[in-house]
Structures are given as C-alpha cells and as structure tokens.
Amino acid sequence: MDHNRYRLYRAEDFILDEDFIKTARNKIAGTRAIEQLKIRLPEKTEEISLAFEILNNLKTTKTDLPDQKKEEVLRKIYQHTQTQIRLTIFKYAAAVFLFAGAGTAAWLILDQRPSIHNFAAASRSGSENTELILADGQRVEIDSKQAKIEYAANSASVSVNDTAIVEQTGNGLHHGYNQVSIPFGKRSYILLSDGTKVWLNSGSRLIYPPVFQGNKREVYVEGEACFEVSENKEKPFYVCTESFKVRVLGTRFVVQADAVTKENYTVLVEGKVTLSANSKLFAGTYELLPSQKATLSENLKEFNITAVRNMENYLAWTDGYLNFEQEDLVSLAKRISRYYNIEIEVNTSDRSSVFSGKLDLKDDPERILNGLAIIFKTRYEKQGNRFVFYD
C-alpha cells in the first residue's frame, strides 16, 4: 500500500480506498498489514481501526450479524461521526446493513475516489491567474479576465478559451478530481462533461471529477457559483460546500459559500432543490422554490428562507456587471470589496442615500470606485492598502 497518500485520510476515505478494501478482505495477511499501517501512521490509528472493523462486518453477502453486533458497530460509527467524520460513512454503513439480505457486496456501491471535502482541504492553487488543475497533475494558467473552459462529452479533452486543447490521461481521469481556481477580479465559465454549465465568480474555486461515476454527480464550491444543471433523473446533482449541501435533478441556482464573510446561501432561479446543513448528523432538509433564497444561520444548523424580489441582483455578475437596487454606499462597498479582495472604508456623514443601477466590473477597481464617488457625490483616497470614502 502507498502509505503517504493515507496521511490526509479519514475513516470514510479508507472505506472508499480500493487498496485498503482489498487488504481488509484478506483473511490471512489483512490483519497484519493493517497493524503495520497503524505503526507507520500512528496518528491515523483510530480512523484505520474504525474503517477496518466496518469493512470486516460488511464484507459478507449474507445477513449473519446478530442484532446486538449490528447495533454495536452502528453505535461506533455514529459516535465517531459526531466528532471526526461526516455523515457519509453512516449512510453507507446503515444502507448496507439494511439491504445486506439482497446479497450485494458493500464495495460495489462505493466510489473509489477520496472524499471531495478532504481533497478540497488538501489542495490549493497559489496562482495569481485563473488556473485549471487536472487530476493527472497538469496545470493550465489562464491569463484572461473571463476564462472559458469546456469539456468534451468523454471528458478526455478540455478546451480553454476556444483555442488550447488539453488532453487528460492516466488513472486520474476515473479516480481523481479536477479543479478551477479563480483569483479576485476575474471570472470563469465552465461546461462540465455531463452538459452542466457553471459560472464561477471572483475569488472562488470549483472541484469536480472529470467523469461522473456511480449514481450521483458531486462537485464542491468555495466562493460563489451559478449552476445550470443538465437534467438526469437517474443521477442527481449535488453541490457541496464546507457548511451545507444542495441536491438537485436539473435546475438553475446560485450558491454562495464564503469562508471570509461567512455568507452561506442558495438562490433558486428555476426548478427545485433541497438543502441540508453539514453541522448536524441527522440534518433536516429544506426545499427551495423559484425566486426564494435560503440563508444558512450563524450557527450553521438551519436555513432561513426568504423571497427574492429582483433575481438580476444575484445573476448580473455572470455577465460582467453588478446590479444594485436601492442600495447605499456601505452595501455596495462591501460587494466590491468582496469581488476585488480590497479593503474599503466608508466615513461619510450621509448614510441615507440609496441608488439603483449597474456597474461594469472593470479590470481596475479604482474605475469602479470613481463611479461610486460620482453616484454618491463623495470622494475617496487610497490610504495604505485601504480605500477610504469621505465627505
């Protein structure tokens, strides 16, 4: 086994790892190999032990486990899930216990990729340009204000800005993740291999498999993204974030998951989606209808659903401008600060003036600030790394 790749694994990732599954199933050498793995990775002893026990109890195709044993294993899964791992293991394990009588082996329903959450935490882009990072290790930097990335139906070929063609190779095509990372002040349009369209906003990141395998399609978002999901009733689409998950069959919606501003919400344009928070083991689901917004609470446990009056306010950035309606300078400064990753301070005496209109998202943020100064009849200056508005 390749021990180095296990250093970032949680119990759920060991359960999904093909080599680990084969080792756990080996009656003669399996236990000895698992003990050696614990010695090499002492910090992962608990995760390895839990995964090994689960796989040992799930590897039979018969329902031979007594009820007491089932409850004992499920209790261990539940207790461990509360503190260290997500609901994934519990769902897989519970499903297999419930349906073991059908004679289906546990590993036949498991995707061999590592957890998309773990991958997101372990991989980062340090580029100042938009960067496409492929599962086989290729990195493509895109020096344009708005990148266009389109996948062929077989996922092997990727077109960048209608010119460069990148071919994906190796095992990563079926067992890894691709990602697109957008710096502040830029945007991207991505056509995924299943036909789903994604608009990725400034300072955001999208992680996704080159090929959607199994019975679901799952992607991960940091920042802000707009999705137009290709309908497939046999393979629902999931958008995962650090704090919540969105489930959809085919629709259009906006997701905001900002770790800095702590803004976590979903706005539904058309169709229907359900949402659930990550912070609770048995989190309730919330159904969202068109022209509704679901905002995750500060405690990250429940959603507040409100009506959206003007959908363009949430979609305008996909076309390169900000739409504002009866907003004051403080509110607009906050949105511009987020887009360009700059600090803006408002020290004006007039806080009551509000305006409606549009602002083109220029390459240079100072051109935007000049427009705001004219609109709100004020002035600004740069003080160190901050832009300060004053009377």
PETA-V189589 format. One record per backbone hydrogen bond with DSSP energy under -0.5 kcal/mol. CO is the residue of the C=O (numbers start at 1). NH is the residue of the N-H. E is the energy in kcal/mol with one decimal. If there is no record, write none. Layout:
# PETA-V189589
CO:NH:E, CO:NH:E
This chain:
# PETA-V189589
1:3:-1.1, 3:6:-1.2, 4:7:-1.4, 5:8:-0.6, 6:9:-1.3, 10:13:-0.6, 10:14:-1.8, 11:15:-2.0, 12:16:-1.2, 13:17:-0.6, 14:17:-1.0, 17:21:-2.4, 18:22:-2.2, 19:23:-2.2, 20:24:-2.6, 21:25:-1.6, 22:26:-0.7, 23:26:-1.0, 25:27:-0.8, 26:30:-1.5, 29:33:-2.4, 30:34:-2.4, 31:35:-2.2, 32:36:-2.0, 33:37:-1.9, 34:38:-1.9, 35:39:-1.8, 36:40:-2.1, 37:41:-2.2, 39:42:-0.6, 41:44:-2.0, 42:45:-1.3, 44:48:-2.8, 45:49:-2.5, 46:50:-2.3, 47:51:-2.4, 48:52:-2.6, 49:53:-2.2, 50:54:-2.4, 51:55:-2.5, 52:56:-2.2, 53:57:-1.9, 54:58:-1.1, 55:59:-1.2, 58:106:-0.8, 62:64:-1.5, 66:70:-2.2, 67:71:-2.5, 68:72:-1.9, 69:73:-2.5, 70:74:-2.7, 71:75:-2.2, 72:76:-1.8, 73:77:-2.4, 74:78:-2.7, 75:79:-2.8, 76:80:-2.4, 77:81:-2.5, 78:82:-1.8, 79:83:-0.8, 80:83:-0.6, 80:84:-2.6, 80:85:-1.2, 86:89:-0.8, 86:90:-0.5, 87:91:-2.5, 88:92:-2.5, 89:93:-3.4, 90:94:-2.7, 91:95:-2.4, 92:96:-2.2, 93:97:-2.5, 94:98:-2.3, 95:99:-1.9, 96:100:-0.8, 99:102:-1.9, 100:103:-2.1, 103:105:-0.5, 105:108:-1.1, 106:109:-1.7, 107:110:-0.7, 115:119:-2.3, 116:120:-2.1, 117:121:-1.9, 118:122:-1.7, 119:123:-1.4, 130:142:-3.4, 131:133:-0.6, 131:181:-2.5, 132:134:-0.6, 132:140:-2.8, 133:179:-2.2, 134:137:-2.0, 138:134:-2.9, 139:141:-0.5, 140:132:-2.9, 141:143:-0.6, 142:130:-1.2, 142:144:-1.4, 145:187:-2.2, 147:189:-2.8, 148:161:-3.7, 149:191:-2.7, 150:159:-3.2, 152:155:-1.8, 156:168:-3.5, 157:152:-2.5, 158:166:-3.2, 159:150:-2.6, 159:161:-0.5, 160:163:-1.9, 160:164:-1.3, 164:160:-2.9, 166:158:-2.7, 170:173:-1.3, 171:174:-1.6, 171:175:-1.7, 172:176:-1.7, 178:208:-2.4, 179:133:-2.9, 180:206:-2.4, 181:131:-2.3, 181:183:-0.5, 183:186:-1.3, 183:203:-1.0, 187:147:-2.1, 188:200:-3.0, 189:149:-2.9, 190:192:-0.7, 190:198:-2.7, 191:151:-2.4, 192:195:-1.9, 196:192:-2.8, 197:228:-2.6, 198:190:-3.2, 198:200:-0.5, 199:201:-0.5, 199:226:-2.5, 200:188:-2.0, 201:204:-0.9, 204:182:-3.1, 205:222:-2.3, 206:180:-2.4, 207:220:-2.6, 208:178:-3.4, 211:213:-0.9, 213:216:-0.8, 215:236:-0.6, 217:238:-3.1, 218:209:-0.6, 219:240:-3.0, 220:207:-2.5, 222:205:-2.7, 223:257:-3.6, 224:201:-2.6, 225:255:-3.1, 226:199:-2.7, 227:253:-1.9, 228:197:-2.5, 232:235:-1.6, 236:217:-2.8, 237:248:-2.8, 238:219:-2.2, 238:240:-0.6, 239:246:-2.5, 240:221:-2.6, 243:278:-2.8, 244:241:-2.1, 245:276:-1.9, 246:239:-2.5, 247:274:-2.0, 248:237:-3.4, 249:232:-1.1, 251:229:-2.7, 252:269:-2.3, 252:270:-1.8, 253:227:-3.2, 254:267:-2.4, 255:225:-2.4, 256:265:-2.1, 257:223:-2.7, 257:259:-0.7, 258:262:-1.2, 262:264:-0.6, 263:258:-2.6, 264:296:-3.0, 265:256:-2.9, 266:294:-2.9, 267:254:-2.7, 267:269:-0.6, 268:291:-2.5, 268:292:-0.6, 270:252:-1.8, 272:249:-0.6, 273:288:-2.8, 274:247:-2.9, 275:286:-2.4, 276:245:-2.6, 280:283:-1.1, 284:277:-0.5, 286:275:-2.5, 288:273:-1.3, 289:292:-1.0, 291:308:-2.7, 292:268:-2.3, 293:295:-0.6, 293:306:-2.5, 294:266:-2.0, 295:304:-2.7, 297:300:-1.9, 300:279:-0.7, 302:297:-3.0, 303:305:-0.6, 304:295:-2.5, 304:306:-0.5, 306:293:-2.9, 307:309:-0.6, 309:311:-0.5, 310:313:-1.3, 311:314:-1.7, 311:315:-0.9, 312:316:-2.3, 315:318:-1.7, 316:319:-1.8, 316:321:-1.4, 317:320:-1.4, 320:361:-2.4, 322:324:-0.5, 322:359:-2.3, 324:357:-2.8, 327:355:-2.1, 328:332:-2.1, 329:333:-2.8, 330:334:-1.8, 331:335:-1.5, 332:336:-2.4, 333:337:-2.5, 334:338:-1.8, 335:339:-1.9, 336:340:-2.4, 337:341:-1.3, 337:342:-1.2, 339:185:-1.6, 342:344:-0.6, 343:387:-2.4, 345:347:-0.6, 345:389:-2.9, 347:391:-0.6, 349:351:-0.9, 355:327:-2.3, 357:324:-2.7, 359:322:-3.1, 360:362:-1.4, 363:365:-0.6, 364:367:-1.3, 364:368:-0.7, 365:369:-2.1, 366:370:-2.1, 367:371:-1.4, 368:372:-2.0, 369:373:-2.4, 370:374:-1.8, 371:375:-2.4, 372:376:-2.8, 373:378:-2.3, 374:377:-0.7, 379:390:-2.6, 381:383:-0.6, 381:388:-2.9, 382:384:-0.6, 383:386:-1.8, 385:343:-0.8, 386:383:-2.8, 386:388:-0.5, 387:345:-3.0, 387:389:-0.5, 388:381:-1.8, 389:347:-2.6, 390:379:-2.0
